[in-house]
């Protein structure tokens, strides 16, 4: 099989989808800058568009990324969207199809955001998280991209829905998908459990590259079981770690991420440095410089450093500006005493950090646990630094503790 291309709407989503292929033996790279490609021909190449909050502008951003992936040898395409349908999903799918159709004129999208391992399912065309409608849970209260409905027909106007009865035949499902794809270029599909995802992956494989799967890491994992590399490499379940402290950066505002961060600090007791500026400290350059001068130690730092973005926001201060300031703080700490590994929860923080260091990519190696991939930074000022990423809404209260624990901390 030629390369698989993955296009994702944020950085943590790109890594938690890419790792599904790395765990099946694929050499896998998240490419952060065009041209940064150290992979063999038989590999997975991912790109991150940061398109979640772009609205209609997500379409050309996604199309451009897909065009680059095809030019880099991708013969299969996977479109990663949020498992709770946050952001500009319709525009992302539209942009991906626009580009992929240039080489596959009969292309159509097969959309299923289900991720049963994380309690996200699709039943009768309705997406649920934790057995609740999306708009009734954290996704509905998201401060940047709130979800107003759980009906995929409303979130993807003009789409056609294909129900998936339990125990169905993959060949029959493939024929149904193809017929629906001819009638409407976007097809949505139910998946209540891993067996449904496996059956859908079988059907997508039968249809071939004309079917463009779009979903979360759940469907990606099912497809990775079918799209096997010619020569498989051994996945790395335990993250590498160099000498030096471990840094945890939390920029996600998701309640789950905040509960995990609090649980980590509780597990560590007082044996950590916790840097947590208030919104006012990030309001302007002078306030930020003053806070950094007061809060950042000039001497030794403990084995664990936690940097947490404020939950409140000052009007007029963008989330990406907050993430950039905190990334600058992390870079300053790393220059003072290099970290052995960094753990980042929140796609905006992960993107700001790799941009601050000028990284060209992330080599994805494995996963600490479901939804928590790890790898190494490629290029820039932190080349080779082990990194672990986690989407804000993933996991139970101890997920962040488990992400830290393999390095010999709590």
Secondary structure, 3 states (H helix, E strand, C coil): CCEEEEEECCHHHHHHHHHHHHCCCCEEEEECCCCCCCCCCCEEEEEECCCCCCHHHHHHHHHHHHHHHHHCCEEEEEEECCCCCCCCHHHHHHHHHHHHCCCCCCCEEEEECCEHHHCEEEECCEEEECCEEHHHCHHHHCCCCCCCCCEHHHHCCCCEEECCCCCCCHHHHHHHHHHHHHHCCEEEECECCHHHHHHHHHHHHHHCCCEEEEECHHHHHHHHCCCCCCCCCCCCCCCCCCCCCEEEEECCCCHHHHHHHHHHHHHHCCCCEEECCCHHHHCCHHHHHHHHHHHCCCCCCCCEEEEECCCCCCCCCCHHHHHHHHHHHHHHHHHHCCCCEEEEECHHHHHHHHHHHCCCEEEEEEEEECCEEEEEEECHHHCCCEEEEECCCCCCCCHHHHHHHCCCCC
